[in-house]
Amino acid sequence: MPARRFLQLDVFADRLLNGNPLAVVVDAEGLDGAAMQRIARWTNLSETSFLLPPTEPQADYRVRIFTPRQELPFAGHPSVGSAYAAIEAGLVDAGKRRLTQQCEAGLLPVQVVGDGPTRIIHVQAPPARLGEIDDALRAQLASALRVELARDDVVLVDNGPHWILCNLGEAAPVRALLPDMAALAALCLRHDAVGVSVFGHERSGVAAMAVRAFCPADGIPEDPVTGSANAAIMAWLGARGDRDGHGLNYRASQGREVGRDGLVDVARDAATGAVTIGGACVIGVRGELLFPAAD
């Protein structure tokens, strides 16, 4: 039974037990998709990533990303954490500042700032596609979240995973939400969405935005910190002409309601519209995963 290097990190945090935990299987060669899905169900984290040799000459490494229910073409905290893990495991040169990640969503630029425990990883998200939400879905969503939602408060964004986004304006209603998780799970399954993310202005503290993400259909009632949702939010803000006044760079706070308190740095390029998400990582577990190459 081969021993595969295994890491567990907290992503979007510089202290252990904050941010969003990520399991990383470093030596994933020989594992097929079914085996990866079984391992992701076993780790029972919001995502587990698997590092593989790249198949594209431009890429520095390849990653496959799984929730306990499905494979995702892209996810933010697994991309940030996988880049950090690839450096720590020696799969890429620790001194290299610009990397290219290969994932199911394509080739994504990665920027590395700093070294060692203070290293910050920024990953460019795939281009986002925005879709309209009809009145029936908006009403179902408002009922599940137990809030009122205007027509332009809600949008569907596809940046790899599909997100339903809700702009609640201010942080207070975001932080006070007590959603109907069963209703949200059914809604996400009907509309092929990985989850529902809500956000609003944060007026005090180190962050400018409060964010929460609910993914009960994938067995994750509330995701601690969600890179792809934060990237989707920024893409929507840009498409709206930034009428909400968040600007091209801000820090988002997510996870406080589940005791994780993560921070995500979000940026949008004014010329291209490209969105990046970034943050710190800290490793909590280094070990080996004993799992056969074929089962």
C-alpha positions as CSV (number, residue, x, y, z in Angstrom):
1,M,0.0,0.0,0.0
2,P,1.7,3.2,-1.1
3,A,2.3,6.0,1.4
4,R,1.2,9.3,-0.1
5,R,2.3,12.6,1.5
6,F,-0.7,14.3,3.2
7,L,-1.1,17.8,4.5
8,Q,-4.0,19.6,6.2
9,L,-3.9,23.4,6.1
10,D,-5.9,26.2,7.3
11,V,-6.4,28.6,4.3
12,F,-7.1,32.4,4.6
13,A,-5.6,32.5,8.0
14,D,-2.2,33.0,9.6
15,R,-3.1,31.1,12.8
16,L,-4.1,27.5,13.1
17,L,-7.8,26.8,13.8
18,N,-8.9,29.8,11.8
19,G,-9.7,30.1,8.1
20,N,-10.9,27.1,6.1
21,P,-9.4,23.7,6.5
22,L,-8.1,21.9,3.4
23,A,-6.8,18.3,3.0
24,V,-4.1,17.9,0.3
25,V,-3.0,14.6,-1.0
26,V,0.4,15.5,-2.4
27,D,1.3,12.3,-4.3
28,A,-2.0,11.6,-6.0
29,E,-0.7,9.7,-9.1
30,G,-2.5,6.3,-9.5
31,L,-5.8,7.6,-7.9
32,D,-8.8,7.8,-10.2
33,G,-11.7,10.1,-9.8
34,A,-13.8,7.6,-7.8
35,A,-11.0,7.0,-5.3
36,M,-10.5,10.8,-4.9
37,Q,-14.2,11.2,-4.3
38,R,-14.1,8.5,-1.6
39,I,-11.1,10.1,0.1
40,A,-13.0,13.5,0.0
41,R,-16.0,11.9,1.7
42,W,-13.7,10.4,4.3
43,T,-11.8,13.7,5.1
44,N,-15.3,15.3,5.3
45,L,-13.9,18.8,4.8
46,S,-15.5,21.3,2.5
47,E,-12.8,20.4,-0.1
48,T,-9.9,18.0,-0.5
49,S,-7.4,18.6,-3.3
50,F,-5.1,16.1,-5.1
51,L,-1.7,17.2,-6.5
52,L,-0.6,15.6,-9.8
53,P,2.1,16.2,-12.4
54,P,0.9,18.7,-15.0
55,T,-0.1,17.6,-18.4
56,E,0.2,21.1,-19.9
57,P,3.8,22.4,-20.5
58,Q,3.0,25.8,-19.1
59,A,1.8,24.5,-15.8
60,D,3.9,24.1,-12.6
61,Y,1.5,21.5,-11.1
62,R,-2.0,20.1,-11.6
63,V,-4.8,19.9,-9.0
64,R,-8.1,18.1,-8.8
65,I,-10.6,19.4,-6.2
66,F,-13.5,17.5,-4.6
67,T,-16.2,18.3,-2.1
68,P,-17.7,15.3,-0.2
69,R,-20.3,15.1,-3.1
70,Q,-18.7,16.2,-6.3
71,E,-15.6,17.3,-8.2
72,L,-15.3,21.1,-8.8
73,P,-13.5,22.6,-11.8
74,F,-12.3,25.4,-9.6
75,A,-12.5,26.4,-5.9
76,G,-10.7,29.3,-4.2
77,H,-9.4,28.0,-0.9
78,P,-8.2,24.7,-2.4
79,S,-6.4,26.6,-5.1
80,V,-4.6,28.9,-2.6
81,G,-3.9,26.0,-0.3
82,S,-2.7,23.7,-3.1
83,A,-0.2,26.2,-4.3
84,Y,1.1,26.6,-0.8
85,A,1.3,22.8,-0.4
86,A,3.0,22.4,-3.7
87,I,5.7,24.8,-2.6
88,E,6.0,23.2,0.8
89,A,6.3,19.7,-0.7
90,G,9.0,20.7,-3.1
91,L,6.9,20.2,-6.3
92,V,7.8,23.7,-7.4
93,D,10.7,26.0,-6.7
94,A,10.2,27.8,-3.4
95,G,11.8,30.9,-4.9
96,K,9.5,31.1,-7.9
97,R,7.1,34.1,-7.6
98,R,4.8,33.4,-10.5
99,L,3.2,29.9,-11.0
100,T,0.6,28.4,-13.2
101,Q,-2.0,26.1,-11.8
102,Q,-3.6,23.5,-14.0
103,C,-7.1,22.5,-12.9
104,E,-10.3,21.4,-14.6
105,A,-11.2,25.1,-15.2
106,G,-7.9,25.6,-17.2
107,L,-4.6,27.3,-16.5
108,L,-4.7,29.9,-13.7
109,P,-2.0,32.4,-12.8
110,V,-0.7,32.2,-9.2
111,Q,1.4,34.9,-7.5
112,V,3.5,34.1,-4.4
113,V,4.5,36.9,-2.0
114,G,7.0,36.3,0.8
115,D,8.5,33.0,2.1
116,G,7.8,30.4,4.7
117,P,5.1,30.9,7.3
118,T,4.4,34.5,6.0
119,R,4.0,33.4,2.4
120,I,0.8,34.8,0.8
121,I,-0.8,33.1,-2.2
122,H,-2.9,35.0,-4.8
123,V,-4.8,33.0,-7.4
124,Q,-6.6,34.3,-10.4
125,A,-10.2,33.0,-10.7
126,P,-11.6,31.7,-14.0
127,P,-13.7,34.3,-15.9
128,A,-17.2,34.6,-14.4
129,R,-20.5,34.3,-16.3
130,L,-23.5,36.0,-14.9
131,G,-27.0,34.6,-15.2
132,E,-30.4,36.1,-14.3
133,I,-32.6,34.7,-11.5
134,D,-36.4,34.6,-12.1
135,D,-39.0,35.8,-9.6
136,A,-39.9,32.3,-8.5
137,L,-36.3,31.4,-7.6
138,R,-35.9,34.8,-5.8
139,A,-39.0,34.2,-3.8
140,Q,-37.8,30.7,-2.8
141,L,-34.4,32.1,-1.9
142,A,-35.9,34.8,0.2
143,S,-38.0,32.3,2.1
144,A,-35.0,29.9,2.7
145,L,-32.8,32.8,3.9
146,R,-35.7,34.4,5.8
147,V,-35.0,37.9,4.4
148,E,-36.5,40.2,1.8
149,L,-34.7,40.3,-1.5
150,A,-35.2,42.9,-4.3
151,R,-34.9,41.9,-8.0
152,D,-31.3,43.3,-8.4
153,D,-30.1,41.8,-5.0
154,V,-29.7,38.3,-6.5
155,V,-27.6,36.8,-9.3
156,L,-26.3,33.5,-10.5
157,V,-22.5,33.4,-11.1
158,D,-20.6,30.6,-12.7
159,N,-16.8,30.9,-12.2
160,G,-16.2,27.1,-12.2
161,P,-18.7,26.3,-9.4
162,H,-22.2,27.8,-9.8
163,W,-23.0,30.3,-7.0
164,I,-26.3,32.1,-6.1
165,L,-25.2,35.5,-4.7
166,C,-27.3,37.8,-2.5
167,N,-26.4,41.3,-1.7
168,L,-27.8,42.2,1.7
169,G,-26.3,45.7,1.7
170,E,-24.8,45.7,5.2
171,A,-22.9,43.3,7.5
172,A,-25.5,43.1,10.3
173,P,-28.2,41.2,8.4
174,V,-25.5,38.9,6.9
175,R,-24.2,38.0,10.3
176,A,-27.7,37.6,11.8
177,L,-28.9,35.0,9.2
178,L,-30.4,31.8,10.4
179,P,-31.3,30.0,7.1
180,D,-33.5,27.1,6.5
181,M,-30.8,24.6,5.4
182,A,-33.1,22.0,4.1
183,A,-34.7,24.5,1.8
184,L,-31.4,25.9,0.7
185,A,-30.1,22.3,-0.1
186,A,-33.2,21.6,-2.2
187,L,-32.9,24.9,-4.0
188,C,-29.2,24.3,-4.8
189,L,-29.8,20.8,-6.1
190,R,-32.7,22.1,-8.4
191,H,-30.5,24.8,-9.9
192,D,-27.2,23.0,-10.0
193,A,-25.5,25.5,-7.6
194,V,-22.8,24.5,-5.2
195,G,-24.2,27.0,-2.7
196,V,-25.7,30.4,-1.8
197,S,-23.4,33.2,-0.7
198,V,-24.5,36.5,1.0
199,F,-22.6,39.6,1.6
200,G,-22.7,43.2,2.8
201,H,-20.6,46.2,3.8
202,E,-18.5,45.8,7.0
203,R,-18.2,49.3,8.6
204,S,-15.6,48.5,11.3
205,G,-12.6,46.2,11.9
206,V,-10.0,45.0,9.4
207,A,-12.4,44.0,6.6
208,A,-14.6,46.0,4.3
209,M,-17.1,43.2,3.6
210,A,-18.8,40.4,5.5
211,V,-19.5,37.2,3.6
212,R,-21.2,33.9,4.4
213,A,-21.6,30.9,2.2
214,F,-24.1,28.0,2.6
215,C,-23.5,24.7,0.8
216,P,-25.8,22.2,2.6
217,A,-26.4,20.1,-0.6
218,D,-22.7,19.2,-0.4
219,G,-22.9,18.3,3.3
220,I,-21.5,21.7,4.3
221,P,-24.2,23.7,6.0
222,E,-21.9,26.8,6.2
223,D,-18.5,26.9,4.5
224,P,-15.9,28.7,6.8
225,V,-14.2,30.8,4.1
226,T,-14.9,30.5,0.3
227,G,-12.5,31.8,-2.3
228,S,-14.7,31.1,-5.3
229,A,-17.7,32.8,-3.8
230,N,-15.6,35.9,-2.9
231,A,-14.3,36.0,-6.5
232,A,-17.8,35.7,-7.8
233,I,-18.9,38.6,-5.6
234,M,-16.1,40.8,-7.0
235,A,-17.0,39.8,-10.6
236,W,-20.7,40.8,-10.0
237,L,-19.7,44.1,-8.3
238,G,-17.6,44.9,-11.4
239,A,-20.4,44.0,-13.8
240,R,-22.7,46.4,-11.8
241,G,-20.2,49.2,-12.3
242,D,-19.2,49.1,-8.6
243,R,-22.3,51.1,-7.6
244,D,-21.9,49.6,-4.1
245,G,-18.6,51.4,-3.7
246,H,-16.3,48.5,-2.8
247,G,-13.6,49.5,-5.3
248,L,-10.9,47.4,-7.0
249,N,-9.4,46.0,-3.8
250,Y,-10.9,45.0,-0.4
251,R,-10.6,42.5,2.4
252,A,-13.5,40.2,3.2
253,S,-14.3,38.7,6.5
254,Q,-15.8,35.2,6.5
255,G,-16.2,32.4,9.0
256,R,-16.8,34.3,12.2
257,E,-20.2,32.7,12.6
258,V,-18.7,29.2,12.6
259,G,-15.7,30.1,14.8
260,R,-13.1,30.3,12.0
261,D,-12.6,34.0,11.3
262,G,-10.9,34.0,7.9
263,L,-9.7,36.9,5.8
264,V,-9.7,37.0,2.0
265,D,-7.9,39.7,-0.1
266,V,-10.0,40.3,-3.2
267,A,-8.8,42.4,-6.2
268,R,-10.1,43.2,-9.7
269,D,-8.0,44.4,-12.6
270,A,-9.6,47.6,-14.0
271,A,-8.4,46.9,-17.5
272,T,-9.2,43.2,-17.9
273,G,-11.7,42.5,-15.2
274,A,-9.6,39.6,-13.9
275,V,-10.3,38.8,-10.3
276,T,-7.8,37.4,-7.8
277,I,-8.3,36.1,-4.3
278,G,-5.5,35.6,-1.9
279,G,-4.5,35.0,1.7
280,A,-2.2,33.3,4.2
281,C,-2.0,29.6,5.0
282,V,-0.8,27.6,8.0
283,I,-0.1,23.8,8.1
284,G,-1.6,21.9,10.9
285,V,-0.9,18.3,9.8
286,R,2.0,16.7,8.0
287,G,1.7,12.9,7.5
288,E,1.0,10.1,5.1
289,L,-2.2,8.7,3.6
290,L,-2.2,4.9,3.2
291,F,-4.5,4.3,0.3
292,P,-4.1,1.7,-2.6
293,A,-3.5,2.8,-6.1
294,A,-6.5,0.8,-7.3
295,D,-9.5,-0.4,-5.3
